[in-house]
């Protein structure tokens, strides 16, 4: 195009000497401190509920001293450091990538479940560390439902989707919308409407895995991302949510009502490889669920 020219950059963009310095960390994917990262030291670190633990988790499902991470050095000069995670006889076990472990050498990307908290083991360079710090500072929750805000969910899990796509792993999105919600507010008032939204947020969290993440998308819409989950698994999760909401009596001040929800599903990579594509396809599937009678699940 005329009027434009390429500017030559004389120095490499990643010439920062800190780029060669990589460090290991645990990043909270789910829990009270979502987005927080705990930098791992080259020593032994205890994870648990005890305030004196090296990595203290405000999680009633975690034992006071739940697990331990031991530094085991590096295999060769310049290679990533090695860390081993060991369970310390915890009440609720230590889970890595959905499997109970007693002791395991951690690999970049491993997901660790301790109580209701999900931690991701990562090896970061300085640019990645800065990115996670920015994400942590921007994480926020919807005060009514206790779920993430839409913006926070996008920030926290865009990289997770990229990882799934890169390694050929499925990743599903559920777009959900309460049916005829306006009539709830019109007939029973906004206090009942708020009560329903808060209960729905709680039900959605109870119906998905600890590693899955949900947000209030806006109004009476919700979204859930299911990591490493194909369409069949997403259908099962969506049906759990739909049937649980259909069966739940929403009670406020001795008034009991019933509501239903419609759900659309999209799965990467078949329905897209970006959050925008997945949300768009799931939203179209949601529209079909509404058009075909509501209180049902449709796949893109």
Buried (B, 14 or more C-beta within 10 A) or exposed (E): EEEEEEEEEEEEEEEEEEEEEBBBBBBBBBBEBBBBBBEBEEEEBBBBBBEEBBBBBEBEBBBBBBBBBBBEEEEEEEEBBBBBBBBBEBEBBBBBBEEEBEEBEBEEEBBBBBBBBBBBBBBBBBEBBEBBEEBBEBBEBBEEBEBBBBEBBBBBBBBBBBBBBEEEBBBBBBBBBBBEBEEBBEEBBEEBBBBBBBBBBEBBBEBBBBBBBBBBBEEBBBBBBBBBBBBEBBBEBBBBBBBBBEEBEBEBEEEEBEBBBBBBBBBBBEBBBEBEBBBBBBBBBBBBBBEEEBBBBBBB
